[in-house]
Amino acid sequence: MALKKNLPFFLYFLFFLFTKSLAQETIVPDLSSNYVQKLIDTAKKNYPKVKSYQSEINIAKYNISKTNVTFFEAFTVSYIYQPNQVNINPVSPATSYFKGFQAGLFLNLGTLFEHPSLMKTANEQLLIAKNDQAEYFLTLTTDVKKKYYAYVQRVAELKLQTKALQDAEISLKDVKYKFQKGEETFDNFNKAQSELTTREIGKIQSETNLFIAKADLEELIGTKLENVR
């Protein structure tokens, strides 16, 4: 009767151990969407190529302003100033001319009609620059996420390798103690030493992989990971 009464608790306890074991085998809890977004924002701010795309947008905006000014190039104002008074030829009035100040306004139809097409081209260039920047933001966002996930993976691998190395060290001490007492064979003692060496090499490799993953991520964000909080 006592076993039946405690059976639900026992099953719950087994389920708790099972889910805890699964949680230890995944890196999902170590991922942070907020931190990823901070990394992405930092990359958009610091990465040189992003600055190049922004410069292209600035140039396109400048070209629009410059094209707006060209509208006035279709109009030309000129003047002539003669200090003498008016002189009219009584024989031939057609050859008469005025003395004094004379001004005129001239219109260049070719430049005037060309202005709308120039404005359209300038606006299209700005649109292309903005689209190129938006497209690169998508690529940069994906790259940052991939580098971040790889970095978290390397951190998890290093933890596992460190734990495996600690277990190998404990195992070797135990085997060595038993071997010295004559309770363990030399072959098992030698295997324990080899296992420890393998784990040490594995930890060194994991550390190297972690440093590389960190460097790859920092290359994109343009600063140290420690500076992103």
C-alpha positions in Angstrom: 0.0 0.0 0.0 2.9 2.4 0.9 4.5 1.8 -2.5 1.2 2.6 -4.4 0.7 5.7 -2.3 4.3 7.0 -3.1 4.2 5.9 -6.7 3.1 9.3 -8.2 5.8 11.0 -6.2 8.3 8.5 -7.4 7.3 8.9 -11.1 7.4 12.7 -10.7 10.9 12.4 -9.2 12.1 10.3 -12.2 10.6 12.8 -14.7 12.4 15.6 -12.9 15.7 13.8 -13.2 15.1 13.0 -16.9 14.2 16.6 -17.8 17.1 17.9 -15.8 19.4 15.6 -17.7 18.1 16.8 -21.0 18.5 20.4 -19.9 22.2 19.8 -19.2 22.7 18.5 -22.8 21.4 21.6 -24.6 22.7 25.1 -25.0 19.3 26.6 -25.5 19.1 28.0 -21.9 22.4 29.8 -22.5 21.1 31.7 -25.5 19.8 35.2 -25.0 17.7 37.0 -27.6 18.2 40.3 -25.9 22.0 39.9 -26.0 21.9 38.9 -29.6 20.0 42.0 -30.5 22.6 44.1 -28.6 25.3 42.4 -30.7 23.4 43.1 -33.9 22.9 46.8 -33.0 26.6 47.1 -32.1 27.6 45.5 -35.4 25.3 48.0 -37.3 27.0 50.8 -35.5 30.7 49.7 -35.8 31.2 47.5 -38.8 33.1 49.4 -41.5 31.0 48.1 -44.4 27.9 49.5 -42.7 29.5 52.9 -42.6 30.3 52.6 -46.3 26.6 52.0 -47.1 25.7 55.0 -45.0 28.2 57.1 -47.0 26.6 56.0 -50.2 23.2 57.1 -48.9 24.7 60.5 -47.9 26.2 60.9 -51.3 22.8 60.1 -53.0 21.1 62.7 -50.8 23.7 65.3 -51.7 23.2 64.5 -55.4 19.4 65.2 -55.0 20.2 68.6 -53.4 22.7 69.3 -56.1 20.2 68.4 -58.8 17.5 70.6 -57.3 19.9 73.6 -57.7 20.4 72.8 -61.4 16.8 73.8 -62.1 18.0 77.5 -61.8 20.7 76.9 -64.3 18.0 77.0 -67.0 17.6 80.7 -66.3 20.3 83.2 -67.2 20.3 86.9 -66.2 22.5 89.4 -68.2 22.8 93.1 -68.2 24.6 95.9 -70.1 25.5 99.3 -68.7 26.3 102.3 -70.9 27.1 105.5 -69.1 25.9 107.9 -71.9 22.3 109.0 -72.5 19.9 107.6 -75.1 21.0 108.1 -78.7 18.5 107.8 -81.5 19.7 107.8 -85.2 17.1 110.0 -87.1 18.2 108.5 -90.5 17.9 104.9 -89.5 15.8 104.3 -86.4 16.6 100.6 -86.6 20.2 101.2 -85.8 19.3 103.4 -82.8 20.5 102.2 -79.4 20.0 103.1 -75.8 22.7 104.3 -73.5 22.4 103.4 -69.8 21.5 100.1 -67.9 19.9 97.2 -69.8 19.0 93.7 -68.3 17.7 90.6 -69.8 16.4 87.1 -68.7 17.2 84.1 -70.9 15.7 80.6 -70.6 17.5 77.4 -71.6 14.7 75.0 -72.6 17.1 72.0 -72.9 18.3 72.3 -69.3 14.7 73.0 -68.1 13.3 69.9 -69.7 16.2 67.7 -68.6 15.7 68.6 -64.9 12.8 66.1 -64.2 14.8 63.2 -65.5 17.9 64.2 -63.5 15.8 64.4 -60.4 14.2 61.0 -61.0 17.7 59.5 -61.5 19.0 61.0 -58.3 16.0 59.7 -56.3 16.4 56.3 -57.8 20.1 56.3 -56.8 19.1 57.1 -53.2 16.5 54.3 -53.2 19.1 51.8 -54.5 21.6 52.9 -51.8 18.9 52.4 -49.1 17.9 49.0 -50.5 21.6 47.9 -50.5 22.0 49.0 -46.9 18.8 47.2 -45.9 19.9 44.0 -47.7 23.3 44.1 -46.0 21.6 44.6 -42.6 19.8 41.3 -43.2 23.1 39.6 -44.1 24.9 41.1 -41.1 22.1 40.1 -38.7 22.3 36.5 -39.9 26.1 36.5 -39.6 26.0 37.9 -36.1 23.5 35.3 -35.0 25.6 32.4 -36.5 28.8 33.7 -34.9 27.0 34.1 -31.6 25.5 30.6 -31.7 28.9 29.2 -32.6 30.5 31.1 -29.7 27.9 29.7 -27.2 28.5 26.2 -28.6 32.2 26.5 -28.0 31.6 27.7 -24.5 29.4 24.6 -23.8 32.0 22.3 -25.4 34.7 23.8 -23.1 32.6 23.2 -20.1 32.1 19.6 -21.1 35.8 19.1 -21.8 36.7 20.7 -18.5 34.3 18.3 -16.7 35.7 15.3 -18.6 39.2 16.4 -17.7 38.3 16.6 -14.0 36.7 13.2 -14.1 39.8 11.8 -15.8 42.0 13.3 -13.1 39.9 11.8 -10.3 39.8 8.4 -12.1 43.6 8.4 -12.5 44.2 9.2 -8.9 41.9 6.3 -7.9 43.5 3.9 -10.3 47.0 5.0 -9.3 46.1 4.5 -5.6 44.8 1.0 -6.3 47.7 0.2 -8.5 50.2 1.1 -5.8 48.3 -1.1 -3.4 48.3 -4.0 -6.0 44.6 -3.9 -6.5 44.7 -2.6 -10.1 46.6 -3.7 -13.2 49.3 -1.7 -14.9 47.3 -1.9 -18.1 44.4 -0.1 -16.5 46.7 2.4 -14.9 48.3 3.1 -18.3 44.8 3.5 -19.9 43.8 6.0 -17.2 47.0 8.1 -17.9 46.2 8.0 -21.7 42.7 9.0 -21.0 43.9 12.0 -19.0 46.2 13.1 -21.8 43.4 12.8 -24.3 41.2 15.0 -22.1 43.9 17.5 -21.6 44.4 17.8 -25.4 40.6 18.0 -25.8 40.4 20.9 -23.4 43.2 22.8 -25.2 41.4 22.3 -28.5 38.2 23.5 -27.0 39.9 26.6 -25.6 41.4 27.3 -29.0 38.0 26.9 -30.7 36.4 29.2 -28.2 39.0 31.9 -28.8 38.5 31.7 -32.5 34.7 31.9 -32.2 35.1 34.9 -29.9 37.4 36.6 -32.4 35.0 35.9 -35.3 32.1 37.5 -33.4 34.1 40.5 -32.3 35.2 41.1 -35.9 31.6 41.7 -36.8 30.6 43.8 -33.8 33.7 45.9 -34.0 34.5 45.7 -30.2 35.2 43.3 -27.4 32.3 41.1 -26.2 33.0 42.4 -22.7 32.0 45.9 -23.9 28.5 44.7 -24.9 26.3 44.6 -21.9 
